[in-house]
Amino acid sequence: MRFVPEVSEIDIKREKANARELRKSAWWKKKCSQGRCYYCGAGVHPKELTMDHIVPLIRGGRSTKINTVTACKECNNKKKHMLPMEWEEYLNSLN
């Protein structure tokens, strides 16, 4: 059984607001300008990249530089609310 932290709607709203601010930062713009999806490594136009939380907000993640990565829309949609180890298991199941 996996531990799932209690995350309130207030916590999620606060972290989403933090994410909006982080997207305005020079740090995020530089990350996007590299044009790479963190998950699949594909080259993606910077405007097509999305922000993904490695540990999703609903699983207790935060909107910080160490928990956010650039992702193509396809990978971000597939990953949804998975934790890194769940994402690895998913990728391994495809092989």
Sequence and secondary structure as in RCSB ss.txt:
>XXXX:A:sequence
MRFVPEVSEIDIKREKANARELRKSAWWKKKCSQGRCYYCGAGVHPKELTMDHIVPLIRGGRSTKINTVTACKEC
NNKKKHMLPMEWEEYLNSLN
>XXXX:A:secstr
        HHHHHHHHHHHHHHHTSHHHHHHHHT B TTT  B  GGG EEEESS GGGT   SGGGEEEE HHH
HHHHTT  HHHHHHHHHHH 
